[in-house]
Amino acid sequence: MNPHLMNTLLNIRNVALILPLAALLAAGCSKEKEALEEIAPEVRFSMDFPALPITVDSTAVAGPFGVSVALDPAILAQALQAQNYSVGQLTAFKFTKARLYFTSPLNSYYNNVQSVTVQVGVDQSLPVTVAVLDPVPDGAQTLLLQLPDVNVLDLVTGSNVQVIAKMQFDGPIPAVTGHSLVLGAEATVGL
């Protein structure tokens, strides 16, 4: 066989072996690069809001608009500042704790409350449900509400943030009662 033809065939064979390997290596490098780009450094930390006092007029809280209380934006800013971050660095924010308890009359029970819903809203936007308990167990003096995994970053960083409490009743309750709502959250900041 012609030596020139033999070298050409060997080169073609080598290229045929090397091309798939090169393609695999290139694909692996681009996937590794994509993975590095997707893993942006983030830090998560937990925070608690001071208890929000809620005065419940039984006719108002059962209505479609519930009872709303302002959520002080300075509390979030202070919590971020304590961790050496700013509001502009937030990438996610979700509530991780919602506890509701009676403040008046003392030693009251939620026996005649069928369900509780807590929402967060800003101005005229549709509020987002951040905690719910349905049904409310009999004999409870403190309610630990269930929390959906919902990112409310756009809401809590807005102005005029409102926490809205709604209740449905399945029996008589006093016309006016006092409650405290304790909220905890997880803030995620990008570095």
Secondary structure, DSSP 8 states (H G I E B T S, - for coil): --HHHHHHHHHHHHHHHHHHHHHHHHHHHHHHHHHHHH---EEEEEEE---EEEEEEHHHHTSTT-EEEE--HHHHHHHHHHTT--GGGEEEEEEEEEEEEEEESTT---TTEEEEEEEEEETTS--EEEEEESS--TT-SEEE-B------HHHHTSSSEEEEEEEEESS---SEEEEEEEEEEEEEEE-
